[in-house]
Structure formats: C-alpha cells, structure tokens
C-alpha cells in the first residue's frame, strides 16, 4: 500500500505539472473526484507563505447547499515571486493542500482531506488526493466553467 501511495504522489508531482498554469483568484472550478462530480472550488488569495502563495478556497458540494474551506499552497516559480502578481497571470507550478482542507467526495460527503497534490494545466488542475480515514488514493480534476 505504501508503494502505491508513493507512486501516486510521484506521478502527481511530476507528470501533470509539465504544462501548468497558475490559480486564478475568484474563478470557479468544477471539481471531479474519480471522474464524478464533487462540487465547485473557488480560490481566494490569502497571503504570501514563503516559498508558496496561500489560497483560502471555498469548496461547495454538488447542489451548492453547503461549503467547506480548503487551504491550498501554490508553489512559486523562479521569476514569479509576487503572490499578488501571480493571481493575475499564468505560470508553471504545482499545488498542495495546506494543514486545513475539507472538501467533498464523489458522493457529496464532507470529508477532511489528508493530502492533495496536483499539477495545473491550461484550464484547471489534475492530480491525486487522499481523504483522512480512507485507505485509498483518489484522482482529482478541476476545470474552469
């Protein structure tokens, strides 16, 4: 099981980040977990966190009935050191969940996210996430509306 988790982590960090773009603040992203609808994520720039930019995101369930908070760390790239500037432009990077992140699975259940590692692409991001208390890793994708 540890080998599977290690492989998923490496795949998420290397493969999707090759054609990556930055998070756009306030732009809704349709989230899919294991290829099923898992709600909508809306990121907001919060602060500079050293080597990353911290985004506080609101993750709504499929029916927009409730929302959860999911903090995301967007890694800075050489030449793109301003978090404020980064929220307006595209540049290659990866995203990881921060200490606090709750979201929804493909059944609409609110769960704590143990970790999420994604690479950004031209219109969203893709990678892996693991919910706390669940023994398996799930795929996650997000696309702008």
ROSE-4610 file (N, C-alpha, C; in Angstrom, 1 decimal, always signed):
// ROSE-4610
residu = [X/X/X/X/X/X/X/X/X/X/X/X/X/X/X/X/X/X/X/X/X/X/X/X/X/X/X/X/X/X/X/X/X/X/X/X/X/X/X/X/X/X/X/X/X/X/X/X/X/X/X/X/X/X/X/X/X/X/X/X/X/X/X/X/X/X/X/X/X/X/X/X/X/X/X/X/X/X/X/X/X/X/X/X/X/X/X/X/X/X/X/X/X/X/X/X/X/X/X/X/X/X/X/X/X/X/X/X/X/X/X/X/X/X/X/X/X/X/X/X/X/X/X/X/X/X/X/X/X/X/X/X/X/X/X/X/X/X/X/X/X/X/X/X/X/X/X/X/X/X/X/X/X/X/X/X/X/X/X/X/X/X/X/X/X/X/X/X/X/X/X/X/X/X/X/X/X/X/X/X/X/X/X/X/X/X/X/X/X/X/X/X/X/X/X/X/X/X/X/X/X/X/X/X/X/X/X/X/X/X/X/X/X/X/X/X/X/X/X/X/X/X/X/X/X/X/X/X/X/X/X/X/X/X/X/X/X/X/X/X/X/X/X/X/X/X/X/X/X/X/X/X/X/X/X/X/X/X/X/X/X/X/X/X/X/X/X/X/X/X/X/X/X/X/X/X/X/X/X/X/X/X/X/X/X/X/X/X/X/X/X/X/X/X/X/X/X/X/X/X/X/X/X/X/X/X/X/X/X/X/X/X/X/X/X/X/X/X/X/X/X/X/X/X/X/X/X/X/X/X/X/X/X/X/X/X/X/X/X/X/X/X/X/X/X/X/X/X/X/X/X/X/X/X/X/X/X/X/X/X/X/X/X/X/X/X/X/X/X/X/X/X/X/X/X/X/X/X/X/X/X/X/X/X/X/X/X/X/X/X/X/X/X/X/X/X/X/X/X/X/X/X/X/X/X/X/X/X/X/X/X/X/X/X/X/X/X/X/X/X/X/X/X/X/X/X/X/X/X/X/X/X/X/X/X]
num = [1/1/1/2/2/2/3/3/3/4/4/4/5/5/5/6/6/6/7/7/7/8/8/8/9/9/9/10/10/10/11/11/11/12/12/12/13/13/13/14/14/14/15/15/15/16/16/16/17/17/17/18/18/18/19/19/19/20/20/20/21/21/21/22/22/22/23/23/23/24/24/24/25/25/25/26/26/26/27/27/27/28/28/28/29/29/29/30/30/30/31/31/31/32/32/32/33/33/33/34/34/34/35/35/35/36/36/36/37/37/37/38/38/38/39/39/39/40/40/40/41/41/41/42/42/42/43/43/43/44/44/44/45/45/45/46/46/46/47/47/47/48/48/48/49/49/49/50/50/50/51/51/51/52/52/52/53/53/53/54/54/54/55/55/55/56/56/56/57/57/57/58/58/58/59/59/59/60/60/60/61/61/61/62/62/62/63/63/63/64/64/64/65/65/65/66/66/66/67/67/67/68/68/68/69/69/69/70/70/70/71/71/71/72/72/72/73/73/73/74/74/74/75/75/75/76/76/76/77/77/77/78/78/78/79/79/79/80/80/80/81/81/81/82/82/82/83/83/83/84/84/84/85/85/85/86/86/86/87/87/87/88/88/88/89/89/89/90/90/90/91/91/91/92/92/92/93/93/93/94/94/94/95/95/95/96/96/96/97/97/97/98/98/98/99/99/99/100/100/100/101/101/101/102/102/102/103/103/103/104/104/104/105/105/105/106/106/106/107/107/107/108/108/108/109/109/109/110/110/110/111/111/111/112/112/112/113/113/113/114/114/114/115/115/115/116/116/116/117/117/117/118/118/118/119/119/119/120/120/120/121/121/121/122/122/122/123/123/123/124/124/124/125/125/125/126/126/126/127/127/127/128/128/128/129/129/129/130/130/130/131/131/131/132/132/132/133/133/133/134/134/134/135/135/135/136/136/136/137/137/137/138/138/138/139/139/139/140/140/140/141/141/141/142/142/142/143/143/143/144/144/144/145/145/145]
x = [+0.8/+0.0/+0.9/+2.0/+2.9/+3.5/+3.8/+4.4/+3.4/+2.1/+1.0/+0.9/+0.9/+0.8/+2.0/+3.2/+4.4/+4.4/+3.9/+3.8/+2.9/+1.7/+0.7/+1.2/+1.9/+2.5/+3.5/+4.4/+5.4/+4.7/+3.7/+3.0/+2.3/+1.7/+1.0/+2.0/+3.2/+4.1/+4.9/+5.1/+5.9/+5.1/+4.2/+3.5/+2.6/+1.6/+0.7/+1.3/+2.4/+3.0/+3.8/+3.9/+4.7/+4.1/+2.7/+2.1/+1.1/+1.7/+0.9/+0.6/-0.5/-0.8/-1.1/-1.1/-1.4/-2.9/-3.2/-4.5/-5.0/-6.2/-6.8/-7.8/-7.6/-8.4/-9.8/-10.7/-12.2/-12.8/-12.1/-12.6/-13.1/-14.4/-15.0/-14.4/-14.1/-13.6/-14.5/-15.0/-15.8/-14.8/-15.1/-14.2/-14.8/-13.9/-14.3/-13.4/-13.9/-13.2/-13.5/-12.5/-12.7/-13.7/-13.5/-14.3/-15.8/-16.2/-17.6/-17.6/-18.7/-18.9/-18.7/-17.8/-17.6/-17.7/-18.5/-18.7/-18.0/-17.9/-17.2/-16.2/-15.0/-14.0/-13.7/-13.7/-13.4/-12.3/-11.1/-9.9/-9.8/-9.3/-9.1/-7.7/-6.9/-5.5/-5.6/-4.9/-4.9/-3.6/-2.4/-1.2/+0.0/+1.2/+2.4/+2.9/+3.2/+3.6/+5.1/+6.0/+7.4/+7.6/+7.8/+8.0/+6.7/+5.6/+4.3/+3.3/+2.3/+1.2/+0.0/-0.5/-1.6/-3.0/-3.8/-5.1/-6.1/-7.1/-8.2/-9.3/-9.8/-10.8/-12.1/-13.1/-14.5/-14.9/-15.1/-15.5/-17.0/-17.8/-19.2/-19.5/-20.6/-21.0/-21.7/-22.2/-22.8/-24.0/-24.8/-26.0/-25.9/-24.7/-24.4/-25.2/-25.4/-26.2/-25.3/-24.1/-23.1/-21.7/-20.8/-19.5/-18.5/-17.3/-16.2/-15.0/-14.0/-12.8/-11.7/-10.9/-9.8/-8.6/-7.6/-6.5/-5.5/-5.0/-4.1/-2.8/-1.7/-0.4/+0.0/+0.1/+0.6/+2.1/+2.9/+4.3/+4.7/+5.7/+6.2/+7.2/+7.3/+8.3/+9.4/+10.5/+11.6/+11.1/+11.2/+10.7/+9.3/+8.6/+7.2/+7.1/+7.7/+7.8/+6.7/+5.9/+4.8/+3.5/+2.9/+1.6/+0.5/+0.5/-0.5/-0.4/+0.8/+1.0/+0.7/+1.0/+0.7/-0.8/-1.6/-3.0/-3.6/-2.9/-3.4/-2.8/-1.7/-1.0/-0.9/-0.5/-0.3/+1.2/+1.6/+3.0/+3.0/+4.1/+4.1/+4.3/+3.5/+3.5/+2.8/+2.8/+2.1/+1.3/+0.3/-0.5/-0.5/-0.5/-0.7/-1.7/-2.4/-3.3/-2.4/-2.9/-2.3/-2.7/-2.4/-2.8/-4.3/-5.1/-6.5/-7.2/-7.8/-8.6/-9.7/-10.9/-12.1/-12.7/-13.3/-14.0/-15.0/-15.4/-16.5/-16.0/-16.5/-16.1/-17.2/-17.1/-18.0/-19.4/-19.6/-21.0/-21.6/-20.8/-21.3/-21.1/-20.3/-20.0/-18.8/-19.0/-18.0/-16.9/-15.6/-14.6/-13.3/-12.5/-11.2/-10.2/-9.5/-8.5/-7.2/-6.6/-5.3/-4.2/-4.2/-3.3/-3.9/-3.4/-3.8/-2.6/-2.2/-1.0/-1.5/-1.4/-1.9/-0.9/-1.0/-0.3/-1.3/-1.1/-2.0/-1.9/-3.0/-2.9/-3.6/-3.8/-4.3/-5.6/-6.4/-7.8/-8.2/-7.3/-7.6/-6.4/-6.7/-5.6/-6.0/-5.0/-5.3/-4.2/-4.6/-3.6/-4.3/-3.8/-4.3/-4.7/-5.7/-5.9/-6.3/-6.1/-6.5/-7.3/-8.5/-9.3/-8.9/-8.9/-8.5/-9.4/-8.8/-9.6/-10.0/-9.7/-9.9/-8.6/-8.6/-7.3/-6.8/-7.5/-7.1/-7.0/-6.2/-6.0/-7.0/-7.5/-8.5/-7.9/-8.3/-7.9/-8.8/-8.2/-9.0/-8.6/-9.7/-9.5/-10.4/-10.0/-10.8/-10.7/-11.8/-11.9/-12.7/-12.2/-13.0/-14.3/-15.3/-16.6/-16.5]
y = [-1.2/+0.0/+1.3/+1.2/+2.4/+2.6/+1.6/+1.7/+2.4/+2.0/+2.6/+4.1/+4.5/+5.9/+6.7/+6.1/+6.7/+7.0/+5.9/+6.1/+7.2/+7.2/+8.2/+9.6/+9.7/+11.0/+11.5/+10.6/+11.0/+11.3/+10.5/+10.8/+12.1/+12.5/+13.7/+14.9/+14.8/+15.9/+16.0/+15.0/+15.1/+15.2/+14.3/+14.3/+15.5/+15.8/+16.9/+18.3/+18.5/+19.8/+20.3/+19.5/+19.8/+20.9/+21.0/+22.0/+22.8/+23.5/+24.0/+25.5/+25.9/+27.3/+27.7/+28.9/+29.4/+29.4/+29.5/+29.6/+31.0/+31.1/+32.4/+32.7/+33.8/+34.1/+34.4/+33.8/+34.0/+33.3/+32.5/+31.8/+30.4/+30.1/+28.8/+27.7/+26.6/+25.4/+24.2/+23.5/+22.3/+21.2/+20.6/+19.5/+18.2/+17.2/+15.9/+15.0/+14.1/+13.1/+11.7/+11.0/+9.7/+9.8/+10.9/+11.2/+11.5/+11.7/+12.0/+13.4/+14.1/+15.5/+15.5/+16.5/+16.6/+18.1/+18.9/+20.2/+21.3/+22.4/+23.6/+24.2/+24.6/+25.1/+26.6/+27.5/+28.9/+29.4/+29.6/+30.0/+31.6/+32.0/+33.4/+33.6/+34.5/+34.7/+35.2/+34.6/+35.0/+35.7/+35.0/+35.7/+35.0/+35.6/+35.0/+34.1/+32.8/+31.9/+31.4/+32.3/+31.9/+31.4/+30.1/+29.6/+29.3/+29.6/+29.4/+30.5/+30.5/+31.5/+30.7/+31.2/+30.5/+31.1/+30.1/+30.5/+29.8/+30.6/+30.0/+29.8/+28.5/+28.2/+27.8/+28.1/+27.6/+26.5/+25.4/+24.2/+23.9/+24.1/+23.9/+22.4/+21.8/+20.5/+20.6/+19.5/+19.4/+20.3/+20.4/+21.2/+22.6/+23.1/+24.4/+24.6/+23.5/+23.6/+24.0/+23.4/+23.8/+23.9/+24.5/+24.7/+24.4/+24.0/+23.8/+24.6/+24.8/+25.6/+24.6/+24.9/+24.1/+25.1/+25.1/+25.9/+25.3/+26.0/+25.5/+26.3/+25.6/+26.2/+26.1/+27.2/+27.2/+27.6/+26.7/+26.8/+28.0/+28.8/+29.9/+29.4/+30.0/+29.7/+30.8/+30.5/+31.5/+32.6/+33.8/+34.9/+35.3/+34.5/+34.8/+34.8/+35.8/+35.8/+36.5/+37.3/+38.1/+37.3/+37.0/+36.3/+37.1/+38.4/+39.3/+39.3/+39.4/+39.3/+38.0/+36.9/+35.6/+35.3/+36.0/+35.7/+36.3/+37.0/+37.6/+37.0/+36.2/+35.7/+34.2/+33.6/+32.1/+31.8/+30.8/+30.4/+28.9/+28.2/+26.7/+26.6/+25.7/+25.4/+24.2/+23.9/+22.8/+23.3/+22.6/+22.9/+21.8/+22.1/+21.1/+21.6/+20.7/+21.1/+21.6/+22.5/+23.0/+22.2/+22.7/+22.0/+21.8/+22.8/+22.6/+22.5/+21.4/+21.3/+20.3/+20.7/+19.8/+20.0/+18.9/+19.0/+17.9/+17.7/+16.7/+15.6/+14.4/+13.3/+13.2/+12.1/+12.0/+11.6/+11.3/+11.1/+12.3/+13.4/+14.6/+14.7/+13.7/+13.7/+14.6/+15.4/+16.3/+15.5/+15.6/+14.8/+15.7/+15.3/+16.0/+15.4/+16.3/+15.9/+15.8/+14.6/+14.3/+15.0/+14.8/+15.5/+15.5/+16.5/+16.7/+17.3/+16.7/+17.2/+17.2/+18.3/+18.5/+19.3/+19.1/+20.0/+20.7/+22.0/+22.8/+22.6/+22.7/+22.7/+24.0/+24.1/+25.4/+25.8/+24.9/+25.3/+24.7/+24.5/+23.9/+23.1/+22.0/+21.2/+19.7/+18.8/+17.4/+16.7/+15.7/+15.0/+14.0/+13.9/+12.9/+13.6/+13.0/+13.4/+12.2/+12.3/+11.2/+11.8/+11.2/+11.6/+11.0/+11.7/+11.1/+10.0/+8.9/+7.7/+6.7/+7.1/+6.2/+5.6/+4.3/+3.6/+3.8/+4.5/+4.6/+6.0/+6.2/+7.5/+7.7/+8.9/+9.2/+10.2/+10.1/+11.1/+12.3/+13.5/+14.8/+15.6/+16.2/+17.1/+18.3/+19.5/+20.7/+21.4/+21.9/+22.7/+24.0/+25.1/+26.3/+26.2/+26.9/+26.9/+27.7]
z = [+0.0/+0.0/+0.0/+0.8/+0.8/-0.6/-1.3/-2.6/-3.6/-3.4/-4.3/-3.9/-2.7/-2.3/-2.8/-2.6/-3.1/-4.6/-5.3/-6.8/-7.2/-6.5/-6.8/-6.5/-5.4/-5.1/-6.1/-6.5/-7.5/-8.9/-9.2/-10.5/-10.5/-9.4/-9.3/-9.3/-8.7/-8.7/-10.0/-10.7/-11.9/-13.2/-13.4/-14.7/-15.0/-14.2/-14.6/-14.6/-13.8/-13.7/-15.0/-16.0/-17.1/-18.0/-18.0/-18.7/-17.8/-16.8/-15.7/-15.9/-15.2/-15.2/-13.7/-13.4/-12.0/-11.7/-10.4/-9.9/-10.3/-10.7/-11.0/-9.8/-9.1/-7.9/-8.3/-7.5/-7.7/-8.8/-9.6/-10.7/-10.3/-10.5/-10.0/-10.9/-10.2/-10.8/-10.5/-11.5/-11.4/-11.0/-9.8/-9.3/-9.6/-10.0/-10.2/-9.5/-8.6/-7.9/-8.5/-8.9/-9.6/-10.7/-11.5/-12.7/-12.4/-11.1/-10.8/-10.2/-10.3/-9.8/-8.3/-7.9/-6.4/-6.0/-6.8/-6.4/-7.1/-6.5/-7.1/-6.1/-6.5/-5.7/-6.2/-5.3/-5.6/-4.8/-5.3/-4.6/-4.4/-3.3/-3.0/-2.4/-2.9/-2.4/-1.0/-0.1/+1.3/+1.7/+1.5/+1.9/+1.2/+1.3/+0.9/+2.0/+1.7/+2.7/+2.4/+2.1/+1.9/+0.5/+0.3/-1.0/-1.8/-1.2/-1.8/-1.5/-2.3/-2.0/-1.4/-0.3/+0.3/-0.2/-0.7/-1.1/-0.2/+0.3/+1.0/+0.0/-0.1/-1.1/-0.4/-1.1/-0.6/-1.6/-1.0/-1.8/-1.5/-2.5/-2.4/-2.8/-2.2/-2.6/-4.0/-4.5/-5.8/-6.0/-4.9/-5.0/-4.5/-4.2/-3.6/-2.3/-1.6/-0.3/+0.9/+0.9/+2.0/+1.3/+2.1/+1.6/+2.8/+2.4/+3.3/+2.9/+3.8/+3.5/+3.2/+2.1/+1.8/+1.4/+2.3/+2.1/+1.1/+0.1/-0.9/-1.0/-1.1/-1.3/-2.7/-3.4/-4.8/-4.8/-5.3/-5.3/-6.2/-5.7/-6.6/-7.5/-8.7/-9.7/-9.8/-10.3/-10.5/-11.4/-11.0/-11.7/-11.4/-10.6/-10.2/-8.7/-8.0/-6.6/-5.9/-6.6/-6.1/-6.1/-4.9/-4.9/-5.5/-5.3/-5.9/-7.4/-7.9/-9.4/-10.0/-9.2/-9.7/-9.8/-9.0/-9.0/-10.3/-11.1/-12.4/-13.6/-13.5/-14.7/-14.6/-15.7/-15.8/-15.7/-15.0/-14.9/-14.5/-14.8/-14.4/-12.9/-12.3/-10.9/-10.5/-9.2/-8.6/-7.4/-6.9/-5.8/-4.8/-3.5/-2.5/-1.5/-0.8/+0.3/+1.5/+2.2/+3.4/+4.6/+5.8/+7.0/+7.1/+6.8/+6.9/+5.5/+5.3/+4.0/+4.2/+3.9/+3.9/+2.5/+2.0/+0.7/+0.6/-0.6/-0.8/-1.7/-1.5/-2.4/-3.5/-4.3/-5.4/-5.0/-3.7/-3.2/-2.5/-2.4/-1.8/-0.3/+0.2/+1.7/+2.0/+3.1/+3.5/+4.3/+3.8/+4.4/+4.6/+5.5/+5.7/+4.7/+4.0/+3.0/+3.7/+3.7/+4.4/+3.6/+2.2/+1.4/+0.0/-0.8/-2.2/-2.9/-4.0/-4.8/-6.2/-6.8/-8.2/-9.0/-10.3/-11.3/-12.1/-12.3/-13.1/-14.6/-15.3/-16.8/-17.2/-18.5/-19.1/-18.6/-18.1/-17.7/-16.3/-15.4/-14.1/-13.6/-12.9/-12.4/-12.3/-12.1/-12.0/-11.2/-10.4/-9.6/-8.7/-7.5/-6.5/-5.2/-4.5/-3.1/-2.3/-1.0/-0.1/+1.1/+1.3/+2.4/+3.7/+4.8/+6.1/+6.5/+6.9/+7.3/+6.2/+4.9/+3.8/+3.4/+3.0/+2.8/+1.3/+0.5/-0.9/-1.4/-2.5/-3.1/-4.2/-4.3/-5.4/-6.4/-7.6/-8.6/-8.5/-8.7/-8.7/-9.9/-10.5/-11.6/-11.3/-11.8/-11.7/-13.0/-13.5/-14.8/-14.5/-15.2/-15.1/-15.8/-15.4/-16.1/-17.4]
